[in-house]
Amino acid sequence: MIETNITKMFGIKHPIFSAPMGPFFTRELALAVSEAGGLGVLSNVNIAGTNPTKEHLESMKFMVEHTDKPFGLNILTSRNNRGVKEMVRKVPKLIMSDPKIKEQCIYILTSAGSSRFLPSSKYFQELFQVRKTNNFPILAMSGTRDQHKAKFIMQVLGEDAHQMSRLDLSPYETITQINPINREDYIHNDQTIANLLTKPVGTIQEILDPNLSRLEIVKLSYGGALDRLQSEQSTYPIKLGKYRVKNNEDRIQLINAFALLFKLTHARLLLLESTPGEYLRYTKKEENKEVFQSLLEVSSEIISYRVDLPRYDKPEEVTTRGLIHPKVEKAINIIHEHIIRGAKVLLFTRYLALGEQLKMLLETLQYPGVKYLSGKTKEESRHIILDQFRKEDVNVLIFTPVGGRGLNLEEADVVIHLDITSNLDDMTQRRERARGCIEYVLVLQGTSEEGKVKEYAKLTNASTVE
């Protein structure tokens, strides 16, 4: 038996915790670890067909029915996690109301989202007070270089809390810079799409709720509203979240409005986050021509725009190109600035075409050690590239969400976001996985991206570089 601060703090025999490993069921594993003298940690079950809150409650009851040993649980605090708000309300209530669970559930771990979520919840603050009065240990897990976040958590928990930090953390904080890019042609296209969105948004508000925001309407769209409206329906009302469609006339109007909304929002994403070529091809498709008729004039501004890109080995020599996304141009300048001093650079994009364009341009401009990981990359090649990045044989690595599986962000000196994901928790989590790097967030000034980046800037205390 090994005695450490952890074993004394938690009253366990061995300083071993089981990983929660959600979204799958790990009750049996957690039970076995606790019974063996470690601390079993329950997963946040979140697979299709389950109720995450109900599964947590059932898992805790399962543990106290089968062991008298202490255990913990995991909560995925991502805003995309189904039922997370219900969970932070009901889980602490159950812990406080059940004497056995209150005695045995002594550890709560957050992941896949903001670590501020639980300490700032009034329900968990009540639980923390109960824990302190009953002499239970409270730990603030600080898996981040952002000391302001760790300090915030410790302030909420109070002076009796213990802070447990990862021992392998870099002493340097990640520095985030917001880099605005001003391109009039992109502003004109974005504003034109915004004007076109007024019609479908107005129809949806008129039928469902005049107070519906554009963001809420887009969430309904991506939540499958159009599919539900188009499916065979014999009875009314049709449920769209908390809203109701009362008759067939409203249904037909909503189908047309959501179909138009989808085309416009997709075009906007391609404009802001993919290549100019993909955006132009989509707006000029035969089935889309009528919808995007008013874009013809402003999109011609993008077609005529040219950029001069300097070679890496001979900066005085430039290559003039058209149909280059402004973020790609900016990223190349940032890459040049850093790899000449030996830095390793990671670039994130959700769009295959943008990643392919950037890789092609960097190779054409003679940049050394450029690789690209996407969902199309064969598994064997992916492992080779990841190994090369670790061994510093790769200087610039472009990756997509699927391509970046297994990528250790802590090995990067510079991380560049070529797009701003709709789920800011994903960006925050990538940031926290980086080791003391410089993070650049590229944003098109005067477009709809600015709203999202302001929220991310608040989360990360980012500075804006003009």
C-alpha positions as CSV (number, residue, x, y, z in Angstrom):
1,M,0.0,0.0,0.0
2,I,1.4,3.4,-1.1
3,E,0.5,6.4,1.1
4,T,0.4,9.8,-0.8
5,N,-1.4,13.1,-0.5
6,I,-4.0,11.7,-2.9
7,T,-4.6,8.5,-0.9
8,K,-5.0,10.5,2.3
9,M,-7.2,13.1,0.7
10,F,-9.6,10.6,-0.8
11,G,-9.4,7.8,1.8
12,I,-8.2,5.2,-0.8
13,K,-5.5,2.5,-0.7
14,H,-3.9,3.2,-4.1
15,P,-3.3,6.5,-5.9
16,I,-5.1,5.2,-9.0
17,F,-8.1,6.7,-10.7
18,S,-10.0,5.1,-13.6
19,A,-10.5,7.3,-16.7
20,P,-14.2,7.9,-17.3
21,M,-14.0,7.1,-21.0
22,G,-17.4,8.5,-22.1
23,P,-19.7,8.5,-23.9
24,F,-19.8,4.7,-23.1
25,F,-21.0,2.8,-20.0
26,T,-18.1,2.3,-17.5
27,R,-20.1,1.3,-14.3
28,E,-18.5,-2.1,-14.0
29,L,-15.0,-0.7,-14.5
30,A,-15.5,2.1,-12.0
31,L,-16.9,-0.4,-9.5
32,A,-13.9,-2.8,-9.9
33,V,-11.4,0.1,-9.4
34,S,-13.1,1.4,-6.3
35,E,-13.4,-2.1,-4.9
36,A,-9.7,-2.7,-5.5
37,G,-8.7,0.4,-3.5
38,G,-8.5,3.0,-6.2
39,L,-11.1,5.6,-7.2
40,G,-13.5,4.5,-9.9
41,V,-14.8,7.4,-12.0
42,L,-18.2,7.1,-13.8
43,S,-18.4,8.2,-17.4
44,N,-20.9,10.8,-18.8
45,V,-22.9,8.4,-20.9
46,N,-24.0,10.3,-24.0
47,I,-24.6,7.7,-26.8
48,A,-27.7,7.8,-29.1
49,G,-30.9,6.7,-27.4
50,T,-29.8,7.5,-23.8
51,N,-30.7,10.2,-21.4
52,P,-27.4,11.5,-20.0
53,T,-28.8,12.9,-16.7
54,K,-30.8,9.7,-16.1
55,E,-27.8,7.5,-16.8
56,H,-25.7,9.6,-14.3
57,L,-28.3,9.2,-11.6
58,E,-28.6,5.4,-12.3
59,S,-24.8,5.0,-12.3
60,M,-24.5,6.6,-8.9
61,K,-27.2,4.5,-7.4
62,F,-25.5,1.4,-9.0
63,M,-22.3,2.3,-7.2
64,V,-23.7,2.7,-3.7
65,E,-25.7,-0.5,-4.1
66,H,-22.6,-2.5,-4.9
67,T,-19.8,-1.0,-2.9
68,D,-19.2,1.2,0.2
69,K,-16.0,2.6,-1.3
70,P,-15.6,6.2,-2.6
71,F,-16.1,7.0,-6.3
72,G,-16.2,9.9,-8.7
73,L,-18.0,11.0,-11.9
74,N,-17.3,12.9,-15.1
75,I,-19.5,15.6,-16.6
76,L,-18.9,16.8,-20.2
77,T,-19.4,20.5,-19.9
78,S,-19.5,21.2,-23.6
79,R,-22.6,23.3,-24.5
80,N,-23.2,20.6,-27.2
81,N,-23.5,17.9,-24.6
82,R,-27.2,16.8,-24.4
83,G,-28.8,17.7,-21.1
84,V,-25.7,19.4,-19.5
85,K,-27.9,22.1,-17.9
86,E,-30.3,19.6,-16.5
87,M,-27.3,17.6,-15.3
88,V,-25.7,20.4,-13.3
89,R,-29.0,21.0,-11.6
90,K,-30.1,17.4,-10.8
91,V,-26.7,15.7,-10.1
92,P,-25.8,17.9,-7.0
93,K,-29.4,17.6,-5.8
94,L,-29.2,13.8,-5.8
95,I,-25.8,13.8,-4.2
96,M,-27.1,16.0,-1.3
97,S,-30.4,14.1,-0.9
98,D,-29.1,10.6,-0.8
99,P,-26.9,9.9,2.4
100,K,-24.9,7.1,0.8
101,I,-24.2,8.9,-2.5
102,K,-23.3,12.0,-0.4
103,E,-20.8,10.0,1.5
104,Q,-19.2,8.1,-1.4
105,C,-19.3,10.4,-4.4
106,I,-16.3,12.6,-3.5
107,Y,-14.8,13.5,-6.9
108,I,-16.3,15.3,-9.9
109,L,-14.2,15.8,-13.1
110,T,-15.1,18.1,-16.0
111,S,-14.0,17.6,-19.6
112,A,-14.7,18.5,-23.2
113,G,-15.8,22.0,-22.3
114,S,-15.2,24.9,-20.0
115,S,-13.9,24.0,-16.5
116,R,-15.7,27.1,-15.2
117,F,-19.1,25.6,-15.9
118,L,-19.5,23.7,-12.6
119,P,-17.9,26.2,-10.1
120,S,-20.2,28.9,-11.5
121,S,-23.3,26.8,-11.1
122,K,-25.4,27.7,-8.0
123,Y,-26.3,24.1,-7.6
124,F,-22.7,22.9,-7.4
125,Q,-21.8,25.9,-5.2
126,E,-24.4,24.6,-2.7
127,L,-22.8,21.1,-3.0
128,F,-19.3,22.6,-2.4
129,Q,-20.6,24.2,0.8
130,V,-22.0,20.9,2.0
131,R,-18.7,19.2,1.2
132,K,-16.7,21.7,3.2
133,T,-18.9,21.4,6.3
134,N,-18.6,17.7,6.1
135,N,-14.8,17.7,5.7
136,F,-14.8,16.3,2.2
137,P,-11.9,17.1,-0.1
138,I,-12.5,19.5,-3.0
139,L,-10.0,19.6,-5.8
140,A,-9.7,22.1,-8.6
141,M,-8.4,20.3,-11.6
142,S,-6.2,22.8,-13.5
143,G,-5.3,21.2,-16.8
144,T,-4.5,24.6,-18.4
145,R,-1.8,27.2,-18.7
146,D,-4.4,29.9,-18.1
147,Q,-3.8,30.9,-14.5
148,H,-6.8,33.3,-14.5
149,K,-9.1,30.4,-15.0
150,A,-7.5,28.4,-12.2
151,K,-7.7,31.4,-9.8
152,F,-11.4,31.8,-10.7
153,I,-12.1,28.2,-9.8
154,M,-10.2,28.4,-6.5
155,Q,-12.0,31.6,-5.5
156,V,-15.4,29.9,-6.0
157,L,-14.4,26.8,-4.0
158,G,-12.9,28.8,-1.1
159,E,-9.8,28.6,1.0
160,D,-10.4,25.0,2.0
161,A,-10.0,23.7,-1.6
162,H,-6.9,21.9,-2.8
163,Q,-5.6,22.6,-6.3
164,M,-4.3,19.7,-8.3
165,S,-2.4,20.6,-11.5
166,R,-0.8,18.5,-14.2
167,L,2.8,18.1,-13.4
168,D,3.9,18.2,-17.1
169,L,2.5,21.7,-17.8
170,S,4.6,24.3,-19.5
171,P,5.2,27.3,-17.3
172,Y,4.2,29.5,-20.2
173,E,0.7,30.5,-21.0
174,T,-0.9,30.2,-24.4
175,I,-1.1,33.7,-26.0
176,T,-4.1,34.2,-28.2
177,Q,-4.2,36.9,-30.9
178,I,-7.2,37.9,-32.9
179,N,-6.1,38.9,-36.5
180,P,-8.8,40.8,-38.4
181,I,-8.5,40.8,-42.2
182,N,-10.2,43.6,-44.1
183,R,-11.4,42.7,-47.6
184,E,-14.1,44.8,-49.2
185,D,-15.1,42.1,-51.6
186,Y,-15.8,39.6,-48.8
187,I,-17.7,42.2,-46.8
188,H,-20.0,43.0,-49.8
189,N,-20.7,39.2,-50.4
190,D,-21.4,38.6,-46.7
191,Q,-23.8,41.6,-46.4
192,T,-25.7,40.6,-49.6
193,I,-26.3,37.1,-48.1
194,A,-27.3,38.7,-44.8
195,N,-29.9,40.8,-46.7
196,L,-31.2,37.6,-48.5
197,L,-31.6,35.9,-45.1
198,T,-34.2,38.5,-44.0
199,K,-37.0,36.8,-46.0
200,P,-36.8,33.2,-44.7
201,V,-36.0,34.4,-41.2
202,G,-39.1,36.7,-41.3
203,T,-41.3,33.8,-42.5
204,I,-40.1,31.5,-39.7
205,Q,-40.5,34.2,-37.0
206,E,-44.0,35.0,-38.3
207,I,-45.2,31.4,-38.0
208,L,-43.3,30.1,-35.0
209,D,-42.4,33.1,-32.7
210,P,-41.7,36.8,-33.5
211,N,-39.0,36.8,-30.8
212,L,-36.9,34.0,-32.4
213,S,-33.4,35.2,-33.0
214,R,-31.4,34.3,-36.1
215,L,-29.1,32.1,-34.1
216,E,-32.0,30.1,-32.7
217,I,-33.5,29.7,-36.2
218,V,-30.2,28.5,-37.5
219,K,-30.0,26.0,-34.6
220,L,-33.5,24.7,-35.5
221,S,-32.3,24.3,-39.1
222,Y,-29.2,22.3,-38.2
223,G,-31.3,20.4,-35.7
224,G,-33.3,18.7,-38.5
225,A,-36.3,21.0,-38.8
226,L,-36.6,20.7,-42.6
227,D,-36.4,16.8,-42.4
228,R,-39.2,16.7,-39.8
229,L,-41.4,19.1,-41.9
230,Q,-40.8,17.1,-45.1
231,S,-41.6,13.7,-43.5
232,E,-45.1,12.3,-43.9
233,Q,-47.4,13.9,-41.4
234,S,-51.0,12.9,-40.8
235,T,-51.7,14.9,-37.6
236,Y,-51.1,18.4,-36.4
237,P,-49.5,20.1,-34.7
238,I,-46.0,19.1,-35.8
239,K,-43.3,19.6,-33.1
240,L,-40.2,21.6,-33.9
241,G,-38.5,21.7,-30.5
242,K,-40.7,23.8,-28.2
243,Y,-42.6,25.2,-31.2
244,R,-45.7,23.9,-33.0
245,V,-46.7,23.9,-36.7
246,K,-50.6,24.0,-36.7
247,N,-51.6,23.4,-40.3
248,N,-50.4,22.3,-43.7
249,E,-50.3,25.9,-45.1
250,D,-47.8,26.9,-42.4
251,R,-45.9,23.7,-43.0
252,I,-45.4,24.4,-46.7
253,Q,-44.3,27.9,-46.0
254,L,-41.8,26.7,-43.4
255,I,-40.4,24.0,-45.8
256,N,-39.7,26.7,-48.3
257,A,-38.2,29.1,-45.7
258,F,-35.9,26.5,-44.1
259,A,-34.8,25.2,-47.5
260,L,-33.8,28.7,-48.6
261,L,-32.2,29.4,-45.1
262,F,-30.1,26.3,-45.5
263,K,-28.8,27.3,-49.0
264,L,-28.0,30.8,-47.8
265,T,-26.2,29.8,-44.5
266,H,-24.2,27.1,-46.4
267,A,-23.1,29.7,-49.0
268,R,-22.0,32.0,-46.2
269,L,-19.9,29.3,-44.6
270,L,-18.3,28.5,-47.9
271,L,-17.6,32.2,-48.3
272,L,-16.0,32.7,-44.9
273,E,-14.3,29.3,-44.4
274,S,-13.6,27.5,-47.7
275,T,-12.0,28.4,-51.0
276,P,-13.4,31.1,-53.2
277,G,-13.7,28.4,-55.9
278,E,-16.0,26.3,-53.8
279,Y,-18.2,29.3,-52.9
280,L,-18.5,30.4,-56.5
281,R,-19.3,26.9,-57.8
282,Y,-22.1,26.5,-55.2
283,T,-23.8,29.9,-55.9
284,K,-23.7,29.2,-59.6
285,K,-25.2,25.7,-59.5
286,E,-28.2,25.4,-61.8
287,E,-30.5,24.8,-58.9
288,N,-29.1,27.7,-57.0
289,K,-28.9,30.4,-59.7
290,E,-32.3,32.0,-58.9
291,V,-31.5,32.2,-55.2
292,F,-28.1,33.8,-55.7
293,Q,-29.0,36.1,-58.6
294,S,-28.2,39.2,-56.5
295,L,-24.7,37.8,-55.7
296,L,-23.5,37.8,-59.4
297,E,-22.1,41.4,-59.3
298,V,-20.5,41.3,-55.8
299,S,-19.0,37.8,-56.4
300,S,-17.2,39.2,-59.5
301,E,-15.1,41.3,-57.1
302,I,-13.7,38.0,-55.6
303,I,-13.0,36.6,-59.1
304,S,-10.9,39.7,-60.1
305,Y,-8.9,40.1,-56.9
306,R,-5.2,39.1,-57.1
307,V,-2.6,38.5,-54.4
308,D,1.2,38.5,-54.5
309,L,2.7,35.6,-52.5
310,P,6.5,35.6,-51.8
311,R,8.6,32.5,-52.1
312,Y,10.0,31.1,-48.8
313,D,13.6,30.7,-50.1
314,K,13.5,33.9,-52.2
315,P,11.1,36.4,-50.7
316,E,12.0,38.9,-53.5
317,E,10.3,36.6,-56.0
318,V,6.5,36.6,-55.9
319,T,3.8,34.5,-57.4
320,T,0.6,36.3,-58.4
321,R,-2.6,34.3,-57.9
322,G,-6.3,34.7,-58.1
323,L,-9.1,33.0,-56.1
324,I,-7.0,32.8,-52.9
325,H,-8.9,33.1,-49.7
326,P,-7.7,36.1,-47.6
327,K,-7.1,33.9,-44.6
328,V,-4.7,31.7,-46.7
329,E,-2.8,34.8,-47.7
330,K,-2.6,36.0,-44.0
331,A,-1.7,32.5,-42.8
332,I,1.3,32.2,-45.3
333,N,2.7,35.5,-43.9
334,I,2.4,34.2,-40.3
335,I,4.0,30.9,-41.2
336,H,6.9,32.6,-42.9
337,E,7.5,34.8,-39.8
338,H,7.7,31.8,-37.5
339,I,9.3,28.9,-39.3
340,I,12.4,31.0,-40.2
341,R,13.1,30.8,-36.5
342,G,12.6,27.1,-36.3
343,A,9.0,27.0,-35.0
344,K,6.5,24.2,-35.7
345,V,3.2,25.4,-37.0
346,L,-0.3,23.8,-36.9
347,L,-3.2,25.1,-39.0
348,F,-6.8,24.0,-38.4
349,T,-9.6,24.1,-41.0
350,R,-12.9,22.3,-41.3
351,Y,-12.9,22.4,-45.1
352,L,-10.9,20.0,-47.2
353,A,-10.6,22.3,-50.1
354,L,-9.1,25.1,-48.1
355,G,-6.5,22.7,-46.5
356,E,-5.6,21.4,-50.0
357,Q,-5.3,24.9,-51.4
358,L,-3.0,26.0,-48.6
359,K,-0.8,22.9,-48.9
360,M,-0.5,23.3,-52.6
361,L,0.5,27.0,-52.3
362,L,3.1,26.4,-49.6
363,E,4.7,23.7,-51.6
364,T,4.7,25.9,-54.7
365,L,6.3,28.7,-52.7
366,Q,9.1,26.2,-51.6
367,Y,8.1,26.0,-47.9
368,P,9.9,23.0,-46.3
369,G,8.2,20.1,-44.4
370,V,4.5,20.8,-45.3
371,K,2.0,18.0,-44.6
372,Y,-1.8,17.8,-44.6
373,L,-4.0,15.4,-42.5
374,S,-7.7,15.0,-43.4
375,G,-10.3,12.3,-43.2
376,K,-9.0,11.1,-46.6
377,T,-5.5,10.4,-45.3
378,K,-4.8,6.7,-45.0
379,E,-4.3,5.4,-41.5
380,E,-0.7,4.2,-42.2
381,S,0.2,7.6,-43.7
382,R,-1.4,9.4,-40.8
383,H,0.7,7.7,-38.3
384,I,3.9,8.4,-40.3
385,I,3.1,12.1,-40.5
386,L,2.3,12.4,-36.8
387,D,5.6,10.7,-36.0
388,Q,7.4,13.0,-38.3
389,F,5.8,16.0,-36.6
390,R,6.9,14.7,-33.2
391,K,10.5,14.3,-34.6
392,E,10.5,17.8,-36.1
393,D,10.7,16.5,-39.7
394,V,7.5,18.4,-40.4
395,N,7.5,22.2,-40.0
396,V,3.9,23.0,-41.1
397,L,1.0,20.6,-40.4
398,I,-2.5,21.4,-41.7
399,F,-5.3,19.3,-40.2
400,T,-9.1,18.9,-40.2
401,P,-11.1,17.7,-37.2
402,V,-11.0,14.1,-38.4
403,G,-7.5,14.2,-39.7
404,G,-6.2,15.6,-36.4
405,R,-7.1,12.5,-34.3
406,G,-4.1,11.5,-32.1
407,L,-2.4,14.8,-32.8
408,N,-0.4,16.1,-29.7
409,L,-1.0,19.9,-29.9
410,E,1.5,20.5,-27.1
411,E,4.3,19.9,-29.7
412,A,3.3,23.0,-31.7
413,D,4.8,26.4,-31.2
414,V,2.1,28.2,-33.3
415,V,-1.5,27.3,-33.8
416,I,-3.5,29.1,-36.6
417,H,-7.3,28.8,-36.8
418,L,-8.4,29.3,-40.4
419,D,-12.1,29.3,-39.4
420,I,-14.1,29.9,-36.3
421,T,-16.1,26.8,-35.4
422,S,-19.8,27.1,-34.4
423,N,-18.9,25.3,-31.2
424,L,-16.5,27.5,-29.3
425,D,-15.9,24.8,-26.8
426,D,-14.0,22.9,-29.5
427,M,-11.7,25.8,-30.0
428,T,-11.2,26.3,-26.3
429,Q,-10.4,22.6,-25.8
430,R,-7.8,22.7,-28.6
431,R,-6.3,25.8,-27.0
432,E,-6.0,24.1,-23.6
433,R,-4.3,21.1,-25.2
434,A,-1.6,23.3,-26.7
435,R,1.6,23.8,-24.7
436,G,2.5,27.5,-24.2
437,C,2.0,28.3,-27.9
438,I,1.0,31.4,-29.8
439,E,-2.5,31.0,-31.1
440,Y,-3.8,33.1,-34.1
441,V,-7.5,33.4,-34.8
442,L,-8.1,34.8,-38.3
443,V,-11.3,36.7,-38.8
444,L,-12.8,38.5,-41.7
445,Q,-13.5,42.0,-40.5
446,G,-17.0,43.5,-41.1
447,T,-18.6,40.0,-41.6
448,S,-20.8,37.7,-39.5
449,E,-17.6,36.1,-38.1
450,E,-16.9,39.0,-35.8
451,G,-19.7,38.2,-33.4
452,K,-18.4,34.7,-32.8
453,V,-14.8,35.8,-32.4
454,K,-15.8,38.4,-29.7
455,E,-17.1,35.6,-27.5
456,Y,-14.0,33.6,-28.0
457,A,-11.8,36.6,-27.2
458,K,-13.6,37.0,-23.9
459,L,-13.1,33.3,-23.0
460,T,-9.4,33.5,-23.7
461,N,-8.4,37.1,-22.8
462,A,-7.2,37.5,-26.4
463,S,-5.6,40.6,-27.8
464,T,-6.5,42.0,-31.2
465,V,-3.6,42.7,-33.6
466,E,-4.4,45.4,-36.1
